[in-house]
């Protein structure tokens, strides 16, 4: 059982963890949870590769972290997860510049966007939150295999409760678009991706974890209208009377815990392919609105189906 809980911060979770000589790759590191995760891991000696779409914003994040931790070892990499071409170019640069990745934290994401499409024609939320990270992770796999810690953390959300993956119509070509259904698809896919990675690569010592960071007010909600915010909060508070917002340091804690906790070590502990919230592994629960992971999000046959579909859509093939 984890010694940490809902209120734990990234710094508290990482206290006593030495990341010297370890390389951490974080998407969406230019703000919010990604920046805080980068800061906390750099503070523990990690070499952090901060990935994001906008070099200027990445530079601002680097400056903010260095102001607090002058010895922080930071690199940046620009990548647009809405474009397979950008992902291929960025990961090619990464393979040239870096020798290994010990921890990959797929933190970037979008939420409740209008009905938009990626450069490759994928529905924006599913295309960014899942397919973009599926492609990125596959292209970075040679570096992950050379790492020592070999953990992959995929940020999901309690939003996966909204909907399972719709395999028949993932891009809303044949039904009306619903931003929350779409978000639910993508967040369920993040969990299933973790299950699929664990099934395939645990034998290599590579373990994957899905994380719900909690409710945090970040720029993730930038696409939401005031009416959408009001409706979402009514939905959340009606099902969770004790709901409270987390701070950004609290929101980054579960990602840091999943990436480093000794009790999750596949050799001696729980291993991966699990969904984590509030710095512990959540149980399967198909009824609670306040926690747990839905059974459809950890279903291994669904994970296999998603994997095959993701390979077909992205053209990315993993080893083995």
N, C-alpha and C positions, 0 to 999 in steps of 0.2 A: 504494500500500500504506500502511495506517495506521501511524503511528509508535507507536500505543498497543496494549495487549495485555490479556491476562487480568487482570493485577494492577493496571492503571491505575485511578485514582480519578476521581470526578467533577471534583474541583478540578484535577487534572492535565490532564484532557481540555479543560477550559474555560479553562485558563491562556492569557492573550493574547486571549481572545474578549471583545469589548465588546458587552454587551447593553443598553447605555443606550438608552432610547427604545423598547425592544422589549417587547411584552406576551406573557407565557407563561402558558398555561392548563394546569393539571395536575390530573387526577382522582386521587383517593386520596391527597391531599397531607397528610392528617392524621397519617401515620405512615410508618415504613419507607422504602422507596425513593422514594415520592412526596415525603415531607418532605425527604429528602436532596437530591433533584433540585431542589426549590424553593429550598432553602438555597443550593445551589451556583450556581444561576442568578441568585438575588437578589444574591449576592456579586459577580457580574459586572455588576451594574447593571440587571438585568432587572426589569420590573414583573411580579410573579408573582401570578396569580389561583389561589388554592388552593381546590380543590373537594373536598367530602367530605360524608358523610351527617350528621355530628354537629358542630354548631357549637362545642360545648364542646371537643371534641378538636381542631378546627381552631384555636381560640383558643390551646390549649396549644402547638400546633405553631408558630403565629405567635410566641408568646412565646419559645420555644426558639430560633427563628431570629434574632429581634431581639436576644436576649441575646448572640449571636455577631456579628451584623451590625446595629448600631443604625440604620444608614441604609437598611436593606432596605425596598423598596417592595412591600408585600404587601396583597392584598385576599382576602376569603374569599367562597365561594358554597356554600350547602348544596344538595345534589342527591342523590337516591336513584336509582341506576341500575337498581334492580329495579322501578321504576314509571315508565311512560311519562308519566303525569300530572305526576309530580315533575320529570321531565326537561323537559317542555314549560314548566312554570312557571319552573324555574331558568334555562333558556336565554332565556326572555322577559325575565327580570330582567337577565341578562347583556347582552342586546342593548340594553337601556336604559342600563345603567351604563357599558359599555365601548365604545370606538370601534373597536377592532380586536383581532385575535389574530394574532400573528406565528408563534408555535409552540404547537401543541396536543399535549400528551402524555397519551395515554389510558393511564394507569398503573394505575388501580384494578382489582381483580379478586378473585375467590373461587376456592378450590381444594378439591376432594374433599369437597364438601358432602354431607350426607344428601340423599335424594330430596325436594327442595323445589321450589316454584314461585314465580315472581315475581308481583307484583300483577296482571299481565296474563295469567297462566297459562302462561308459558314455563318450561321446565326451568331451574333456578336458575343453573347455571354458563354455559350457552349464552346464557341471557337476560341475565345481568349482564355477562359478559366480552365478548360480541360484540354482541348486540342493543341493550343499553343504550348502548354506545359508538357503535354505528351511528346510533342515534336522536340522541344528544347531538351528534355531529359534524355530522350533517345540519342540525340546528337552529342550530348555531353557524356554519354555512357563510357567511352574510353577513359575519360578522366576520373569518373566515379570508380571504375574498376581498379585504378591505380591508387585510390585513396586508402586510408587506414580505418577511419571510423565507419565509412560506407552507410550513411543514413540519408534517406530522402524523406522530407517532410512536405506534405501537400496540404495547403490551407483549404479546408472545407468550411462548413458553417452549419449551424442548426437549421439553416435554410434548406438543407437537404430533406427536411421533413415535408417541404412543400410539394415535392414530386419526385418519383423515380425517373430514370432516364427513359425517354420515349424513343425506342430504337427504330420505330417505323417512321417517325417524322421529327428527327432531332432539330431541324432547321425551320420548323413551322411553315412548311410549304403547303400543307393541306389542312390547316386549322388556324383559327384566329390566334394572333400572337398575344401571349400573356407574359409580362415581364417577370412576375414572380414564379410562374411555372418554369420559365426559361432559367431563372436563377436556381431554382430547385434542381432541374436537370443537371446543371453544371456542377453544383455542389455535391450531388450524389455521385456524379462522375469522378470527382476528386477522391472520394472514398473508394470507389470501385477501382480506380487507377492504383491506389495504394495496395489494395488486395491483389490486383494483377501483378504488380511488381514483386510483392512478397512471394506469390506462388512461383514465379519464374526465377527469382534471383537470390532467395534466401540461402540456397545451396552455395552461392558464391560469397556469403557473408554480407550481402546487401539487403538492408531492411527498410521498409517504407511505412510511414505513419500519416494518417489523416488527422487534422487538428481543427477543432472549433475554438476560435480565440475568445469568444464571448461577444457581448454587445458593446461595441466601441464606436464613438463618434469620430470618424475619419473622413477623408475625401472620397472614400468608397461610395458614399451616398450622394455624390455630386449630380447624378442624373435624376434624382428623385424630386418630384414636385412637392410643395407643402401638403397637398392632399394625399399623396402617396405616403409621406412620412406619418401623417396623422392616422391613416388607415393601418399602416404597419404597426405603429405603437399601440393602437387599439387591439389589434390581433395579438400582439405579444403580451400586453398586460392583462388581457382577458384570460389568457391561458397560464400566465406566470405572474401571480399576484405579488411575488417578491422580487420582480425584475429590477435590476440596477445596472446602470452603465458601468463598464470597466474603464479605468484609465488606460492610456496607450502602454505604459510599462506593465500593467496587469494583463493587457491583451496579448502582449508579446511573450508572456511567460510560458504558455503551453507549447508554443513552437520551440522555445529554447529547451524546455523540459523534454519534449519528444526527441529532440536532436541529440541530447547529451545524457539523459538519465541512465545510470548504470542498471537499474532494474528492468530496462527495456532491451538490454543486450541480448541478442538472439542466442548467444552461446550459453548464457546462464540464467536468462530471465524470460520475459514474456515473448519477445520477438516482435515482428511487425505485422502489417496487414490489419491494424486495429485503428479505432477512432478514439481520439483523446479530447477531453474537455476538462477545464479547471485543474490541469496538471495531474490527471489520472486517466486510466483507460476506462472508457464508458462501456456499459453493458448494452446488449441488444434490447431494444424496447420499441414496440410498435404502437404504443398507446400514449405514452407520456408526451406532453407538449413542452416540458421543461428540461429535458435532457435525454441522453442515450442516443444510440444509433439505430436507424431503421434497418430491419432485416434485409430489405431489398438493396441496401447500400453495401452490404458485406456478403452478398450472394455470389459464390464463386462462378456459377454459370453465367450470371450477368456480367461479372468482371471479364470473363473470357469473351463474351459477345462484344462488350465495349472495346476490348483490346483489338479484336479483329477489325471492327469498324474504324477504329482510330488509325490503325496501320493503313487501311485502304484509303481513308480520307487524306491523311498527311503524307503518305508515301514513305514514312519513316519505319525502318525495320531495326528491331533490337537484336543484339547478339543471341545466338543459340536457336 
